[in-house]
């Protein structure tokens, strides 16, 4: 599998370099303005590889990115983040001292922003641990 991926990446790189070289040679730009005014992108795949890339992306979209298991995990993770956010908004004293300091003096949007910033800085492991500490049930994100 690793060898296949290595070779595929090599093929893609070689194609984009060669095709981009052809496009630049055909345009023969003399300035940055010539490049900006080009009728199409100068860097890109050949038409054959562009079609293959489109097919690969379609395959991955249907079978990997939108797979039911992946969607379930993503939905569970989003619910976990929303639950943490609501909890900290309702119980700001549960935040670490450096994050809760001065929180009461902020207006609601600023409080929400600080809580969101705190959650955004969490690692996945820390968010799961915090959720487990605060709630009886924590989803297993696998």
BASESE-110364 format. One record per residue: residue number from 1; z, y, x of N, C-alpha, C in turn. Coordinates in pm, 1 decimal, m for minus. Each point is the difference from the previous one (the first is absolute). Layout:
NUM,Z,Y,X,Z,Y,X,Z,Y,X
...
This chain:
1,0.0,m118.5,83.0,0.0,118.5,m83.0,0.0,125.7,88.1
2,85.9,m0.8,103.2,6.7,117.0,87.9,m133.2,23.3,71.1
3,m62.7,m108.4,41.8,m128.7,12.3,68.2,m105.9,54.9,m95.0
4,1.1,m45.4,m123.1,m94.8,49.8,m99.9,17.5,150.7,m19.9
5,124.1,42.9,m16.7,28.3,142.1,m22.0,m41.2,81.6,122.5
6,29.6,m50.6,119.8,m38.1,69.2,123.0,m151.3,17.7,6.9
7,m72.1,m105.8,m30.9,m146.1,7.3,4.8,m56.3,90.9,m108.3
8,58.2,m3.9,m116.8,m44.6,87.6,m108.8,20.0,146.1,37.5
9,115.4,32.7,52.7,25.9,138.0,41.6,m98.2,40.4,109.4
10,m24.5,m89.0,95.4,m97.1,28.4,105.1,m138.2,26.5,m56.9
11,m41.9,m81.8,m96.4,m129.9,18.4,m64.3,m8.4,135.3,m70.6
12,103.8,35.6,m71.4,2.5,128.0,m71.3,m7.4,117.4,97.3
13,75.5,m7.0,107.4,m0.6,108.5,99.1,m137.4,11.7,65.3
14,m55.4,m112.2,41.4,m132.3,2.8,64.1,m105.1,57.7,m94.2
15,6.0,m37.6,m126.2,m97.4,49.6,m97.3,13.8,150.2,m21.8
16,122.4,48.5,m18.4,18.2,142.8,m27.4,m39.3,83.3,122.1
17,26.9,m50.0,120.0,m39.8,73.7,120.8,m153.0,4.4,9.9
18,m64.3,m113.6,m20.8,m146.5,m4.8,10.8,m66.2,84.0,m109.2
19,44.7,m15.3,m123.0,m59.6,75.2,m110.9,22.7,149.8,16.1
20,119.5,37.7,42.4,28.9,141.7,20.2,m87.0,56.6,112.0
21,m20.6,m79.2,105.1,m89.3,42.7,108.1,m141.2,23.2,m50.5
22,m49.2,m90.0,m86.0,m133.9,16.2,m58.6,m8.0,128.2,m83.8
23,102.8,23.3,m80.1,m0.3,118.5,m86.6,4.3,129.4,81.4
24,81.9,0.6,103.7,9.0,119.2,85.1,m133.7,23.0,70.7
25,m59.7,m107.5,52.2,m129.4,12.9,69.1,m107.2,52.3,m96.0
26,0.1,m47.2,m124.0,m99.8,44.0,m97.7,18.7,146.9,m36.4
27,124.1,43.6,m11.3,26.7,139.3,m34.4,m20.4,91.6,120.1
28,34.5,m48.5,118.5,m7.9,78.1,124.5,64.3,137.5,m16.1
29,128.6,2.7,m32.6,65.2,129.5,m21.8,17.8,76.8,131.8
30,m4.5,132.0,m11.2,19.7,86.1,116.4,130.2,78.8,m9.6
31,64.6,m9.2,m115.6,125.3,74.4,m18.0,85.6,m68.2,m106.4
32,124.0,44.9,m7.7,89.9,m50.7,m104.3,m53.6,35.7,m138.3
33,m65.4,113.9,m11.2,m58.2,39.5,m128.8,m110.5,m96.1,m42.6
34,m76.2,m51.8,97.5,m102.3,m100.3,m32.8,64.6,m124.8,m58.6
35,113.1,m39.6,55.4,71.7,m118.0,m50.0,54.2,28.3,m140.3
36,59.7,117.3,m18.2,53.9,35.5,m132.3,m109.1,5.3,m106.0
37,m119.1,39.4,39.3,m111.0,14.3,m94.2,m78.8,m129.2,m19.8
38,39.1,m105.1,67.3,m71.9,m127.5,m12.5,m2.3,m43.5,m145.8
39,m109.5,m58.6,m45.1,m10.8,m39.5,m141.1,89.5,m117.6,m38.6
40,46.4,m75.3,98.5,91.4,m111.5,m27.3,91.5,m18.1,119.6
41,99.1,m85.8,m16.2,97.3,m24.1,106.6,m69.1,m53.9,124.4
42,44.7,45.3,115.1,m55.8,m50.5,125.3,68.6,m128.2,44.9
43,120.8,m20.4,m43.1,75.3,m119.1,39.2,10.4,m91.7,m121.1
44,m39.4,m125.1,18.3,9.0,m96.3,m109.1,m62.7,m132.4,37.2
45,15.6,m95.0,m88.3,m56.2,m133.4,20.1,m149.4,m0.4,m30.2
46,m68.0,m97.7,55.1,m138.9,m24.0,m37.6,m0.8,m42.0,m147.0
47,m115.1,7.0,m64.6,m5.7,m34.0,m142.6,42.5,m144.6,m24.0
48,m38.3,m91.2,88.8,38.1,m141.2,m17.7,151.1,m17.2,8.0
49,63.0,64.1,98.1,144.4,m15.6,14.0,74.8,80.3,m105.6
50,m56.7,111.2,m43.8,63.4,77.0,m107.7,8.3,m84.9,m126.1
51,m104.0,m76.0,m27.6,0.3,m89.5,m116.3,102.8,m110.9,19.1
52,6.2,m57.9,118.6,98.8,m105.6,27.9,141.8,54.6,m14.1
53,22.5,121.5,49.4,132.1,61.5,m11.7,36.9,20.0,m146.8
54,m96.4,44.1,m80.5,24.1,19.1,m143.3,39.5,m132.1,m66.0
55,m68.0,m108.8,37.2,31.3,m132.0,m55.7,138.5,m47.3,44.6
56,32.7,20.8,126.5,132.4,m39.3,51.4,109.1,76.9,m73.9
57,m20.8,130.9,m15.2,100.3,80.8,m70.3,15.3,m43.6,m145.4
58,m109.6,m34.0,m65.1,7.5,m49.0,m137.2,76.8,m130.6,m9.1
59,m25.5,m88.6,93.9,72.0,m127.9,5.6,149.0,24.0,19.9
60,35.6,83.3,98.5,141.3,26.4,29.0,69.1,72.0,m114.9
61,m70.0,92.2,m62.5,58.3,73.9,m112.1,41.8,m95.5,m111.4
62,m89.3,m89.5,m35.5,26.2,m91.2,m111.7,101.3,m109.0,35.6
63,m6.7,m52.2,120.7,79.8,m118.2,34.1,124.6,28.6,82.4
64,9.2,121.6,52.3,115.8,30.4,82.4,73.0,124.1,m50.2
65,m66.0,114.3,m0.6,65.9,125.1,m35.5,44.1,2.7,m145.5
66,m73.0,m63.6,m89.0,34.7,m1.8,m142.5,47.8,m137.9,m46.2
67,41.2,m81.0,94.3,50.3,m133.1,m33.8,128.3,15.6,m81.9
68,21.3,m86.4,m96.6,115.3,10.0,m90.5,132.3,2.0,77.1
69,11.8,m81.7,102.7,124.3,m4.7,77.7,23.8,132.3,72.2
70,m104.5,57.1,58.4,12.4,128.3,69.8,37.6,109.4,m99.6
71,m63.9,m0.9,m116.1,32.1,100.0,m102.6,144.4,m12.1,m45.2
72,48.8,m123.1,m14.3,139.6,m19.4,m41.2,94.6,58.2,103.5
73,m25.2,m28.5,127.2,85.9,51.3,106.3,m5.8,152.6,4.0
74,m119.0,56.1,m12.7,m14.0,146.0,2.1,73.2,63.7,m118.7
75,m11.4,m59.9,m117.4,70.6,51.5,m117.7,150.8,m11.5,16.5
76,46.5,m113.2,52.5,143.2,m17.3,24.9,50.9,103.3,100.6
77,m78.0,25.5,105.3,39.7,99.1,100.3,5.5,139.2,m60.8
78,m97.8,34.8,m81.9,m0.4,131.3,m65.2,120.3,14.0,m92.7
79,33.3,m107.3,m73.9,117.5,2.5,m87.3,127.6,18.4,81.6
80,8.8,m66.5,114.4,116.6,11.0,86.0,17.5,144.7,46.7
81,m108.1,63.9,41.2,6.5,139.2,45.8,40.0,92.1,m115.6
82,m58.2,m20.3,m117.6,36.6,82.3,m116.5,147.9,m17.7,m35.3
83,48.0,m123.5,6.8,139.8,m28.0,m31.6,92.8,68.2,99.6
84,m32.9,m8.9,129.0,80.9,68.8,101.4,m0.8,150.8,m24.6
85,m116.3,55.5,m28.5,m10.9,144.2,m22.1,88.3,42.7,m117.3
86,m13.2,m68.5,m112.5,80.6,35.3,m118.0,149.1,m11.4,31.4
87,37.4,m105.7,70.2,141.6,m20.4,32.6,52.8,115.0,85.9
88,m71.4,34.9,105.7,46.5,107.8,88.1,m0.6,134.3,m71.4
89,m93.6,19.8,m92.1,m2.9,123.9,m76.7,123.4,10.2,m89.7
90,39.1,m113.2,m59.9,117.2,m2.8,m87.9,131.5,m11.1,76.8
91,m5.1,m56.0,121.2,121.3,m21.6,81.1,m23.9,49.7,142.6
92,m13.6,130.7,18.9,m33.0,51.6,133.2,106.1,m31.4,105.6
93,121.3,m27.6,m42.8,106.1,m35.8,93.7,m25.0,m133.0,69.8
94,m92.6,m79.4,m50.7,m34.0,m128.9,60.9,m92.8,16.2,121.3
95,m55.8,121.9,14.9,m86.4,27.1,115.1,85.6,13.0,125.9
96,m55.9,m28.1,116.7,72.9,26.3,124.8,39.1,148.4,6.9
97,108.7,30.2,68.5,54.7,135.8,3.3,m103.1,104.4,42.4
98,m80.9,m31.3,100.8,m96.9,100.5,47.2,m108.2,30.3,m103.0
99,m21.9,m91.5,m93.2,m101.2,22.6,m104.3,61.7,62.4,m124.8
100,127.6,m23.7,m24.8,63.1,55.9,m120.2,59.9,137.6,25.6
101,16.3,38.8,127.6,58.6,129.5,32.3,m84.4,113.8,m59.1
102,64.0,83.1,m81.5,m67.0,115.6,m59.2,m92.0,m32.6,m116.4
103,m4.6,m125.3,m38.9,m90.2,m43.3,m106.7,34.2,67.1,m133.4
104,129.8,16.1,m26.9,43.5,57.2,m128.4,m46.5,144.5,m17.3
105,m20.5,71.3,108.5,m40.5,140.6,m10.3,m150.8,16.6,m18.9
106,m74.2,m107.4,9.9,m145.0,6.9,m14.4,m41.2,m9.6,m146.7
107,m114.3,60.2,m34.1,m51.9,m17.3,m135.1,m56.4,m142.7,m12.7
108,m31.4,m39.1,m122.1,m40.7,m138.6,m24.8,m122.8,m43.8,81.1
109,m106.7,81.6,7.0,m115.2,m43.1,81.0,35.5,m18.9,147.9
110,84.2,86.3,54.8,38.1,m12.3,140.9,88.0,m123.4,22.1
111,89.9,m28.3,m96.4,82.3,m122.4,10.2,m89.8,m123.3,m3.3
112,m94.0,0.1,m92.9,m92.1,m113.8,m12.1,m81.2,m16.4,128.3
113,m43.7,110.6,58.7,m79.0,m5.4,124.0,82.0,m59.8,113.9
114,128.5,41.7,11.5,84.6,m53.9,106.5,22.8,m149.7,m19.2
115,23.4,m42.3,m121.7,19.6,m143.1,m27.2,m128.3,m76.0,29.4
116,m112.8,54.2,m41.2,m128.7,m63.7,28.1,m23.2,m10.6,150.5
117,35.7,103.8,74.0,m15.5,m2.9,145.9,89.0,m108.2,61.9
118,121.5,m12.6,m51.8,90.2,m104.0,50.5,m60.5,m138.5,m23.6
119,m48.3,m23.7,m120.6,m58.9,m130.6,m32.4,m126.6,m24.1,81.2
120,m81.8,103.6,17.3,m124.0,m14.7,76.8,27.3,m39.5,144.7
121,115.1,38.5,52.4,35.5,m33.7,137.6,59.2,m139.1,16.1
122,23.4,m67.8,m110.0,58.3,m134.6,7.1,m102.4,m101.5,49.7
123,46.3,m95.1,78.3,m83.7,m116.1,28.6,5.8,m90.8,m122.5
124,m90.7,m93.5,m8.2,2.5,m95.5,m111.2,133.0,m74.0,m2.3
125,42.7,m44.0,115.8,125.0,m77.8,9.3,119.2,83.2,m46.6
126,5.9,126.6,40.7,110.7,86.5,m39.7,m2.8,25.5,m150.9
127,m117.9,24.7,m56.4,m10.9,22.9,m144.1,48.6,m121.7,m77.6
128,m38.4,m119.1,44.7,46.5,m122.5,m66.2,151.7,m15.3,12.8
129,53.0,31.0,117.2,144.9,m10.7,20.8,74.7,101.3,m86.7
130,m50.3,121.7,m7.6,62.7,102.1,m84.3,m3.9,m41.6,m146.6
131,m112.8,m50.2,m43.7,m11.3,m43.7,m139.0,98.8,m113.5,m27.2
132,8.8,m93.9,91.8,94.4,m112.3,m16.5,144.5,49.6,m1.0
133,28.8,102.8,77.6,135.5,55.6,3.9,34.3,70.0,m131.4
134,m98.9,63.5,m60.6,25.6,81.5,m118.3,m16.4,m73.3,m132.6
135,m76.1,m109.2,m0.4,m32.5,m67.8,m125.4,25.5,m150.1,11.2
136,17.6,m62.0,m116.5,27.7,m143.0,m3.8,m121.7,m86.2,34.5
137,m118.5,48.9,m32.6,m120.5,m79.2,19.4,m104.1,81.1,78.1
138,m51.3,m58.7,107.3,m102.1,65.1,81.0,m120.0,m92.6,8.1
139,m119.9,52.2,m26.6,m118.4,m87.1,5.0,m27.5,m48.9,142.4
140,m57.3,m116.7,8.9,m43.7,m52.3,129.9,m146.8,38.2,13.8
141,m27.9,84.8,95.1,m135.0,53.0,13.6,m81.3,m87.3,94.9
142,m44.0,m114.6,m50.6,m81.2,m93.1,78.8,m115.0,m48.5,m82.6
